[in-house]
Amino acid sequence: MGVVRSRMAVPHSTATPLPNPPPRRSGLPDLRIINAELGQARVRWGRERRRRAVWLAAAVALAASPAVAQDAYPTRPVRLVVGFAAGGPTDIPARFMADKLGALLGQRVIVESKPGAAGMIATRDALSATRDGYTLLLCTHFESINTAVYRNPGFALSDLAPISLISKYYYGFALSNAVPATDLGSFVGYAKAHPGEISYGTIGAASAQEIFARQLERLTGITMNRVPYRGGAPAVQDLIPGRIQLLVTPMGSLIPYARAGQLKILGVSSPERIAAAPEVPTLREQGVDFVRFGWLGICGGSGVPPDVIALLNRHIATIVASPDYHAMTDKAGSIPAASTPQELRQVIQQTRAEVESTIQEFGLQQDQ
C-alpha cells in the first residue's frame, strides 16, 4: 500500500519584527535644516533693513529741516565787512549792530574796515569769500551807485543777497568856519564871487557826495573843485581847519562838530527838519528843491542759505526795534529801518535807477 504523506501546516511566526537600521551618517549637514535657518535669517535681515531705512530717512529729513540748520549756524565767528573808515557814519552803526547781533547769535561778529574806492574794496572782499553766511557786508547805496558809475566794478548787484535794511539817513551840507557864510544863500554868493576857490570832499570818484555836489552846482550855478577821500571821517577832519570848504555827508558825522562850533551845517537834504538837529533848515526851505537820502543794510553774497538769511533777518529786526538802537540812530541823525530781503533788493535797484541819469548827465561813468 502506498505511504500516505501528511501535510502539516507551518505556523505563522509571532516574533517582533526587527527595527529599521539607523540612518548612516555621511558627515554632511541636513539641507532641510540649513534652508529653514536661512529663510529665518532672511526674514530677520529684511526687517532690520526696513528699520534702518526708516531711521535713515528720518535722520536726513531732520538734518535738512530749517530748525536744525539755524541751530547749527553759526559755529564760528562772523565777519562784517565795512567799506569806509573807522569812526564814520557807516562804521558806528555797523559796530553797534555787530555787538548786538553777536549776542543773539551766540558768536562774535567781527567788524573789518576795508575803506577805499567808494566801498568797492570791501564789496569785492566780502563777495570773494565763501557764501555761507560767515562773511557779511554792510551794504549801502554805494553798491548801487558803483555799478552805475563803473563799467567793470568787479561785481554785479545780482551778486548780493540782501538780508535787511538797518537805517536810512539824510545828508548835511557842511561848511568850514573859514568861509564867511552862514546859510545856503550867502554861501552861493561867496562861491560865485570866488570862482575856483571852493573845494568839496568826496568819498572816492563819482560817489554820492560828488553826485550831490554836482547837482548843487547845477541848481545854484556855482563851480567847485573835487577832493577825494577814503572815508567820511578824514574828510571832516580836513573840513574843520579849512583844507576843504564844503562837505556833503550824512548828518550823523556832522552834528557833534556843528554843536561844538567847529563847522557849520548850511542845510539838510530831508523833506522836513530832522529831530536830531531841528535847528538845521532843509535845502528846500532855502529855495533849493533837493531831497535825497542814503541807507545802510546787511547783505551777504548770493548763495547764502535761505534759512541763514531768515535767521539773520529776524535778529536784525529785533535789534532795529530795540530802544537802544533807536537812541543810537536818533543821536546819529538817522532813522531806524528794518525790511524784508525782498524790500531791500527793491531799494538797491531803485537807488541805481535814480542815479543813472545824473551819472550820464555829468559824464561820470568810468572804467574800473
Secondary structure by P-SEA (a helix, b strand, c coil): ccbbbbbbbbbcccccccccccccccccccaaaaaaaaaaaaaaaaaaaaaaaaaaaaaaaaaacaaaaaaacccbbbbbbbccccccaaaaaaaaaaaaaaaaacccbbbbbbccccaaaaaaaaaaccccccbbbbccaaaaaaaaccccccccccccccccccbbbbbbbbbbcccccccaaaaaaaaaaccccbbbbbcccccaaaaaaaaaaaacbbbbbbbbcccaaaaaaaaaacccccccccccccaaaaaaccccccccccccccccccccccccccccbbbbbbbbbbbccccccaaaaaaaaaaaaaaaacaaaaaaaaaacbbbbbbcaaaaaaaaaaaaaaaaaaaaaacccccc
